[in-house]
Amino acid sequence: MMEELMDSLDVMKDILDNAYQGMVLIDKEGRIIKWNYENLLGIKEKDVLDKHVEEVIENTRLHIVIKTGEKEICKIQRIQGHDMLASRIPIKKDDEVIGAVGTVLFRDIEEIRTMAKRVEILEKTVGKYKDEISQMYSAKYTFKDIITQNDKMQELKEIARKAAGLNSTILIQGESGTGKEFFAHAIHNASDRVYNPFIQINCAAIPHELLESELFGYEGGAFTGAKKGGKIGKFELGNGGTILLDEISTMTYSMQAKLLRVLEEREFERIGGNIRIKSDVRIISCTNENLHTAVQEGRFRQDLYYRLNVVGIDIPPLRDRLDDIPVLSLYILKELVDKMGFSYIEVSDSAMKCLKLYNWPGNVRELRNVLERAANIATGKYIYPEHLPDSINRKLCISDGKKEIKLLKDKVAEAEINAIMEALKFTNGSRTKAARRLGIHRTALYKKLSGYGINIKEL
């Protein structure tokens, strides 16, 4: 039996010689045949060999493990006044116990508590950074924020809501200002990835030569100017979440090929690295250009187009859904009242007619800007045609025999605004000369300019 036991000892030689703290090996009679506790207990191996383990190690149970054949893992054992974490494992051959090995992983149970505290602090630190990343890379909008009463838009919202529950890539197309970003945010917030990062990348805003390092990161020294410790890429940072590739039509042909490979293989390498990193991200792409046309013109890879366009959402421009203007206007003005401190205000019937006759090249974004400007100029509770910018043809929307009756203060305000604008233009924007021409003090003119939201720079 001793021969088999020594064979087992040879197999475990590296373990015994490199044990973290201490280890002892005994035969089936309980005699010590290997001792590696010198640093721990201050007893040399030559002084304990062939002695029974009970004579050397207090409170030992190794001889009991020999009898029971049952291993005991991570049990507290008091030795020399210290509580240690010990493990006792029987060594078997042909179902017969021929010896046992005992190990001590820590000098004292306090080391475990210290390590546990360190782990706890580390977990809190990691949790803090995860919270910061979640706040930094989170989606702001939900489907409730997509305001519409248009049938086509309602249909698109339903398609997007269903697609949110899948992991398929999504391509959102539409003119600038139609709300593509709202759809992308809402899809992430309605998905299983909602508690993981939502990272937006504007492909048009990042120089072409830097886009690859931005997406996939790089190792230290990968190129001139690279950070010493390297940099993590957005695909690695967003693992488990969603990446929004905005203006993807501007991506170079070579970069398109790299993105396609990552989408198909679900892994990538940092620039200058040789380690394959797994990627679990959901890709949503946005563009204000027709990608199918770009493919036909040879500016966009056909294989990548089909890979991105698993679920396609084409958002119609505002001019094709004019029935949305009333509800959008109501929502935007309410936001201005709540967030910017405006007094309650709404769009008059005549002004609404103007808004519906306009072509809206800037779509919903332009509507928001028009309404905010009008809310600054209007003095009463209504926005009238004269409060709208010159780009909107106000002559087309005069009410047919149903002229709205304005309050006296609104008429006075309108007259004051016209007089002030005329005086400022006549004096080339000089407020002092304009005040003198109007017959009022300069301070009074300043107050009226501020109250009416008149910006001299825009004259």
C-alpha positions as CSV (number, residue, x, y, z in Angstrom):
1,M,0.0,0.0,0.0
2,M,2.9,2.3,0.8
3,E,4.0,2.1,-2.8
4,E,0.6,3.1,-4.2
5,L,0.5,6.0,-1.7
6,M,3.9,7.2,-2.8
7,D,2.8,7.0,-6.4
8,S,-0.1,9.3,-5.5
9,L,2.4,11.6,-3.7
10,D,4.4,11.9,-6.9
11,V,1.3,12.9,-8.8
12,M,0.7,15.6,-6.2
13,K,4.3,16.7,-5.8
14,D,3.8,20.1,-7.4
15,I,0.8,20.7,-5.3
16,L,2.6,19.8,-2.1
17,D,5.7,21.8,-2.9
18,N,3.8,24.9,-3.9
19,A,0.9,24.8,-1.4
20,Y,-0.3,28.2,-0.4
21,Q,0.0,27.6,3.3
22,G,0.3,24.1,4.6
23,M,-0.3,20.4,3.8
24,V,0.2,17.0,5.4
25,L,0.0,13.5,3.9
26,I,-0.6,10.4,6.0
27,D,-0.9,6.7,5.3
28,K,-3.9,4.5,6.3
29,E,-2.4,4.0,9.8
30,G,-2.4,7.8,10.4
31,R,1.4,8.1,10.2
32,I,2.9,11.2,8.5
33,I,4.7,10.5,5.2
34,K,4.9,14.1,3.8
35,W,4.9,17.3,5.8
36,N,4.6,20.8,4.4
37,Y,3.7,22.8,7.5
38,E,7.1,24.0,8.5
39,N,6.4,27.7,7.7
40,L,2.9,27.5,9.3
41,L,3.7,25.6,12.5
42,G,7.5,26.0,12.8
43,I,8.0,22.2,12.8
44,K,10.5,20.6,10.4
45,E,9.5,17.6,8.3
46,K,12.4,15.4,9.6
47,D,11.0,15.8,13.1
48,V,7.5,14.5,12.3
49,L,7.9,11.8,9.6
50,D,6.4,8.4,10.6
51,K,4.7,10.0,13.7
52,H,1.0,9.6,14.1
53,V,-0.8,12.8,13.0
54,E,-2.6,13.1,16.4
55,E,0.8,13.6,18.1
56,V,1.7,16.5,15.9
57,I,-1.4,18.4,14.9
58,E,-3.9,19.4,17.6
59,N,-7.6,18.8,17.0
60,T,-6.9,16.9,13.8
61,R,-9.5,14.7,12.2
62,L,-7.4,13.2,9.5
63,H,-7.3,9.8,11.2
64,I,-11.1,9.9,11.4
65,V,-11.3,10.7,7.7
66,I,-9.2,7.5,7.1
67,K,-11.9,5.5,8.9
68,T,-15.0,7.1,7.4
69,G,-13.6,7.6,3.9
70,E,-15.6,10.9,3.7
71,K,-13.9,14.2,2.8
72,E,-14.3,17.3,4.9
73,I,-14.0,20.6,3.1
74,C,-13.4,24.0,4.6
75,K,-13.9,23.1,8.2
76,I,-12.7,25.4,11.1
77,Q,-9.9,23.8,13.1
78,R,-8.1,25.5,16.0
79,I,-4.4,25.2,16.0
80,Q,-1.9,27.0,18.3
81,G,-4.7,29.4,19.4
82,H,-5.8,30.3,15.9
83,D,-8.9,29.3,14.0
84,M,-7.8,27.9,10.6
85,L,-9.8,26.7,7.6
86,A,-8.9,23.1,7.0
87,S,-9.8,20.5,4.4
88,R,-9.3,16.7,4.8
89,I,-9.5,14.4,1.8
90,P,-9.2,10.6,1.8
91,I,-7.0,9.0,-0.9
92,K,-8.5,5.8,-2.4
93,K,-7.4,3.0,-4.6
94,D,-9.9,0.4,-5.8
95,D,-12.4,1.8,-3.4
96,E,-10.0,1.3,-0.5
97,V,-8.7,4.2,1.6
98,I,-4.9,4.1,1.6
99,G,-4.2,7.5,3.1
100,A,-5.4,11.1,3.5
101,V,-4.2,14.6,2.8
102,G,-4.9,17.6,5.0
103,T,-4.6,21.3,3.9
104,V,-4.8,24.7,5.6
105,L,-5.7,27.5,3.2
106,F,-5.5,30.4,5.7
107,R,-3.5,30.9,8.9
108,D,-6.5,32.3,10.7
109,I,-10.2,32.6,10.1
110,E,-9.7,36.4,10.4
111,E,-7.9,36.2,7.1
112,I,-11.2,35.0,5.6
113,R,-13.1,37.9,7.2
114,T,-10.5,40.3,5.9
115,M,-10.7,38.8,2.4
116,A,-14.5,38.9,2.6
117,K,-14.3,42.6,3.5
118,R,-12.0,43.2,0.6
119,V,-14.4,41.4,-1.8
120,E,-17.3,43.4,-0.4
121,I,-15.5,46.7,-1.0
122,L,-14.5,45.5,-4.5
123,E,-18.1,44.5,-5.2
124,K,-19.4,47.9,-4.0
125,T,-16.8,49.7,-6.2
126,V,-17.7,47.6,-9.2
127,G,-21.4,48.2,-8.5
128,K,-20.7,52.0,-8.3
129,Y,-19.0,52.0,-11.7
130,K,-21.8,49.8,-13.1
131,D,-24.4,52.3,-11.9
132,E,-22.4,55.2,-13.4
133,I,-22.1,53.4,-16.7
134,S,-25.8,52.6,-16.6
135,Q,-26.6,56.3,-16.0
136,M,-24.1,57.4,-18.6
137,Y,-25.3,54.9,-21.2
138,S,-29.0,54.7,-20.7
139,A,-32.0,55.2,-23.0
140,K,-34.2,58.2,-22.2
141,Y,-37.3,57.6,-24.2
142,T,-40.1,55.0,-24.2
143,F,-42.9,54.3,-26.6
144,K,-45.1,56.7,-24.6
145,D,-42.8,59.5,-25.7
146,I,-43.6,58.8,-29.4
147,I,-46.6,61.1,-29.7
148,T,-48.9,60.3,-32.7
149,Q,-52.5,59.8,-33.9
150,N,-51.4,58.9,-37.4
151,D,-52.4,55.3,-38.5
152,K,-49.0,54.7,-40.2
153,M,-47.1,55.8,-37.1
154,Q,-49.2,53.6,-34.9
155,E,-48.4,50.7,-37.1
156,L,-44.7,51.4,-36.9
157,K,-44.9,51.6,-33.1
158,E,-46.5,48.2,-33.0
159,I,-43.8,46.7,-35.2
160,A,-41.1,48.3,-33.1
161,R,-42.7,47.1,-29.8
162,K,-42.8,43.5,-31.1
163,A,-39.2,43.7,-32.4
164,A,-38.0,44.9,-29.0
165,G,-38.6,41.5,-27.6
166,L,-36.3,39.9,-30.1
167,N,-32.5,40.1,-30.7
168,S,-32.7,40.9,-34.4
169,T,-30.9,43.9,-35.8
170,I,-33.1,46.8,-36.7
171,L,-32.7,49.5,-39.4
172,I,-34.6,52.8,-38.8
173,Q,-34.7,55.1,-41.8
174,G,-36.3,58.5,-42.1
175,E,-35.5,62.2,-42.8
176,S,-33.6,64.2,-40.3
177,G,-35.9,65.3,-37.4
178,T,-38.6,62.6,-37.8
179,G,-37.8,60.9,-34.5
180,K,-35.5,57.9,-35.4
181,E,-33.7,58.3,-32.1
182,F,-37.0,58.1,-30.1
183,F,-37.7,54.7,-31.7
184,A,-34.2,53.4,-30.9
185,H,-34.4,54.4,-27.3
186,A,-37.9,53.0,-26.9
187,I,-37.0,49.6,-28.4
188,H,-34.1,49.3,-25.9
189,N,-36.3,50.2,-23.0
190,A,-38.9,47.7,-24.0
191,S,-36.3,44.9,-24.4
192,D,-34.8,42.3,-22.1
193,R,-31.6,44.4,-22.3
194,V,-33.1,47.4,-20.6
195,Y,-30.8,47.2,-17.5
196,N,-27.7,46.9,-19.7
197,P,-25.9,49.8,-21.5
198,F,-27.5,51.7,-24.4
199,I,-24.6,53.2,-26.3
200,Q,-25.1,55.8,-29.1
201,I,-22.4,56.3,-31.8
202,N,-22.7,58.9,-34.4
203,C,-20.7,57.5,-37.3
204,A,-20.7,60.9,-39.1
205,A,-19.2,62.7,-36.1
206,I,-16.2,60.4,-35.6
207,P,-13.3,60.7,-38.1
208,H,-13.2,57.6,-40.3
209,E,-9.7,56.6,-39.2
210,L,-10.8,56.7,-35.5
211,L,-14.1,54.8,-35.8
212,E,-12.6,51.3,-35.6
213,S,-10.8,52.1,-32.3
214,E,-14.0,53.7,-31.0
215,L,-16.0,50.6,-31.8
216,F,-13.6,47.9,-30.9
217,G,-10.9,49.5,-28.7
218,Y,-7.1,49.1,-28.9
219,E,-4.2,47.7,-26.9
220,G,-1.5,50.0,-25.4
221,G,1.0,51.0,-28.0
222,A,-1.1,49.8,-30.9
223,F,-0.4,53.1,-32.8
224,T,1.2,56.5,-32.3
225,G,-0.7,58.4,-29.6
226,A,-2.4,55.3,-28.2
227,K,-3.0,55.4,-24.4
228,K,-0.4,53.3,-22.4
229,G,-3.0,51.0,-21.0
230,G,-5.1,50.8,-24.2
231,K,-8.8,51.6,-24.4
232,I,-12.0,49.6,-24.2
233,G,-14.3,49.9,-27.2
234,K,-18.0,50.5,-27.3
235,F,-18.7,46.9,-28.4
236,E,-17.0,45.7,-25.2
237,L,-18.4,48.4,-23.0
238,G,-21.9,47.7,-24.3
239,N,-21.8,43.9,-23.8
240,G,-25.3,42.6,-23.0
241,G,-26.9,45.9,-24.1
242,T,-27.7,47.8,-27.3
243,I,-25.6,49.8,-29.6
244,L,-27.2,52.5,-31.8
245,L,-25.1,53.2,-34.9
246,D,-26.5,56.6,-36.1
247,E,-25.8,57.9,-39.6
248,I,-24.5,54.5,-40.6
249,S,-24.6,55.4,-44.3
250,T,-21.4,57.5,-43.7
251,M,-19.4,54.5,-42.7
252,T,-16.5,53.7,-45.0
253,Y,-16.6,50.6,-47.2
254,S,-13.6,49.0,-45.3
255,M,-15.3,49.7,-42.0
256,Q,-18.5,48.1,-43.3
257,A,-16.6,44.9,-44.0
258,K,-15.2,44.8,-40.4
259,L,-18.7,45.5,-38.9
260,L,-20.2,42.7,-41.0
261,R,-17.6,40.2,-39.7
262,V,-18.3,41.2,-36.1
263,L,-22.1,40.8,-36.6
264,E,-21.6,37.4,-38.1
265,E,-19.0,36.0,-35.8
266,R,-20.2,37.7,-32.6
267,E,-16.6,38.4,-31.6
268,F,-13.8,40.9,-32.4
269,E,-10.2,41.8,-31.6
270,R,-9.0,45.2,-30.3
271,I,-6.6,47.0,-32.5
272,G,-3.1,45.7,-31.9
273,G,-4.5,42.7,-29.9
274,N,-4.8,39.0,-30.7
275,I,-7.4,37.9,-28.2
276,R,-10.9,37.2,-29.5
277,I,-13.5,39.0,-27.4
278,K,-17.0,37.7,-27.4
279,S,-19.7,40.3,-28.3
280,D,-23.3,40.1,-27.1
281,V,-24.8,43.4,-28.3
282,R,-28.0,44.2,-30.2
283,I,-27.4,46.6,-33.1
284,I,-29.9,49.3,-34.1
285,S,-28.9,51.4,-37.1
286,C,-30.3,54.8,-38.1
287,T,-29.9,56.8,-41.3
288,N,-31.6,59.7,-43.0
289,E,-30.5,58.3,-46.4
290,N,-32.2,55.5,-48.3
291,L,-29.7,52.6,-47.8
292,H,-31.2,50.6,-50.6
293,T,-30.3,53.4,-53.0
294,A,-26.8,53.6,-51.5
295,V,-26.4,49.8,-52.2
296,Q,-27.5,50.3,-55.8
297,E,-25.0,53.1,-56.2
298,G,-22.2,51.0,-54.8
299,R,-21.7,53.1,-51.7
300,F,-22.9,50.6,-49.2
301,R,-22.3,46.8,-49.0
302,Q,-25.3,44.8,-50.0
303,D,-24.5,41.9,-47.6
304,L,-24.3,44.4,-44.6
305,Y,-27.5,46.1,-45.7
306,Y,-29.4,42.8,-45.5
307,R,-27.7,41.9,-42.2
308,L,-28.8,45.2,-40.7
309,N,-32.2,45.3,-42.2
310,V,-33.7,42.3,-40.5
311,V,-36.5,44.5,-39.1
312,G,-37.0,47.7,-41.1
313,I,-38.8,50.8,-39.8
314,D,-39.3,53.6,-42.3
315,I,-40.6,56.7,-40.5
316,P,-42.7,59.0,-42.7
317,P,-41.9,62.8,-42.8
318,L,-44.1,65.2,-40.9
319,R,-45.6,66.5,-44.2
320,D,-47.1,63.0,-44.8
321,R,-48.7,62.9,-41.4
322,L,-50.1,66.4,-40.9
323,D,-52.8,64.9,-38.6
324,D,-50.0,64.6,-36.0
325,I,-49.4,68.4,-35.8
326,P,-52.2,69.2,-33.3
327,V,-51.2,66.5,-30.8
328,L,-47.4,67.2,-31.3
329,S,-48.0,70.9,-30.7
330,L,-50.0,70.3,-27.6
331,Y,-47.3,67.9,-26.2
332,I,-44.4,70.3,-27.1
333,L,-46.1,73.4,-25.6
334,K,-46.8,71.4,-22.4
335,E,-43.1,70.5,-22.2
336,L,-42.2,74.1,-22.6
337,V,-44.6,75.1,-19.8
338,D,-43.3,72.3,-17.5
339,K,-39.6,72.5,-18.2
340,M,-38.9,76.1,-19.2
341,G,-41.3,78.0,-17.1
342,F,-43.5,79.4,-19.9
343,S,-47.0,80.5,-19.0
344,Y,-49.8,78.3,-20.3
345,I,-50.1,78.8,-24.1
346,E,-51.8,77.1,-27.0
347,V,-51.9,77.4,-30.8
348,S,-54.9,79.4,-32.2
349,D,-57.0,77.9,-35.0
350,S,-55.6,80.3,-37.6
351,A,-52.0,79.5,-36.5
352,M,-52.8,75.8,-36.6
353,K,-54.0,76.2,-40.2
354,C,-50.6,77.8,-41.0
355,L,-48.7,74.9,-39.5
356,K,-50.7,72.4,-41.5
357,L,-50.1,74.2,-44.8
358,Y,-46.3,74.3,-44.3
359,N,-44.1,71.6,-45.8
360,W,-41.8,71.0,-42.7
361,P,-38.4,70.2,-44.3
362,G,-37.0,69.9,-40.7
363,N,-39.9,67.7,-39.6
364,V,-40.7,67.4,-35.8
365,R,-37.5,69.0,-34.8
366,E,-38.4,72.1,-36.8
367,L,-41.9,72.2,-35.4
368,R,-40.4,72.2,-31.9
369,N,-38.2,75.1,-32.7
370,V,-41.0,77.1,-34.4
371,L,-43.3,76.6,-31.3
372,E,-40.6,77.5,-28.8
373,R,-39.8,80.7,-30.8
374,A,-43.5,81.6,-31.0
375,A,-44.0,80.9,-27.3
376,N,-41.2,83.4,-26.5
377,I,-42.8,86.1,-28.7
378,A,-46.5,85.6,-27.8
379,T,-47.8,87.7,-24.9
380,G,-51.2,86.1,-24.3
381,K,-52.4,82.5,-24.1
382,Y,-52.5,82.0,-27.8
383,I,-50.0,81.7,-30.6
384,Y,-51.2,83.6,-33.7
385,P,-50.0,83.5,-37.3
386,E,-47.9,86.7,-36.8
387,H,-45.9,84.9,-34.1
388,L,-44.7,82.3,-36.6
389,P,-41.5,82.8,-38.6
390,D,-41.4,84.3,-42.1
391,S,-40.6,80.9,-43.6
392,I,-44.2,80.0,-43.0
393,N,-46.6,81.7,-45.5
394,R,-49.0,83.3,-43.0
395,K,-51.2,84.9,-45.8
396,L,-52.4,81.4,-46.7
397,C,-54.0,80.7,-43.4
398,I,-56.3,83.7,-42.7
399,S,-59.6,82.4,-41.4
400,D,-62.5,82.5,-43.8
401,G,-64.9,85.0,-42.2
402,K,-64.1,83.6,-38.8
403,K,-61.5,86.1,-37.7
404,E,-60.4,85.5,-34.1
405,I,-61.0,88.3,-31.6
406,K,-57.8,89.1,-29.8
407,L,-57.6,90.5,-26.3
408,L,-56.8,94.2,-26.0
409,K,-53.5,93.5,-24.3
410,D,-52.5,91.2,-27.2
411,K,-53.3,93.9,-29.7
412,V,-51.3,96.4,-27.6
413,A,-48.4,93.9,-27.3
414,E,-48.5,93.3,-31.1
415,A,-48.4,97.1,-31.8
416,E,-45.4,97.5,-29.4
417,I,-43.5,94.7,-30.9
418,N,-44.0,96.1,-34.4
419,A,-43.0,99.6,-33.3
420,I,-39.9,98.3,-31.4
421,M,-38.8,96.1,-34.4
422,E,-39.2,99.1,-36.8
423,A,-37.2,101.4,-34.5
424,L,-34.4,98.9,-34.1
425,K,-34.1,98.3,-37.8
426,F,-34.2,102.1,-38.5
427,T,-31.3,102.6,-36.0
428,N,-29.3,99.5,-37.1
429,G,-29.9,97.8,-33.8
430,S,-28.9,100.6,-31.5
431,R,-31.1,100.3,-28.5
432,T,-30.2,103.8,-27.1
433,K,-31.2,105.5,-30.4
434,A,-34.3,103.2,-30.7
435,A,-35.5,104.1,-27.2
436,R,-35.0,107.8,-28.0
437,R,-37.0,107.4,-31.2
438,L,-39.8,105.6,-29.4
439,G,-39.9,108.2,-26.7
440,I,-39.1,105.8,-23.8
441,H,-36.2,105.4,-21.4
442,R,-33.5,102.9,-22.5
443,T,-34.1,100.7,-19.4
444,A,-37.8,100.4,-20.3
445,L,-36.8,99.3,-23.8
446,Y,-34.5,96.6,-22.3
447,K,-37.4,95.3,-20.2
448,K,-39.7,95.1,-23.3
449,L,-37.1,93.4,-25.4
450,S,-36.6,90.8,-22.6
451,G,-40.4,90.4,-22.0
452,Y,-41.2,89.9,-25.7
453,G,-38.2,87.7,-26.3
454,I,-36.8,89.9,-29.1
455,N,-33.2,89.0,-29.9
456,I,-31.2,91.9,-31.4
457,K,-28.7,89.5,-33.1
458,E,-31.6,88.0,-35.2
459,L,-32.6,91.3,-36.7
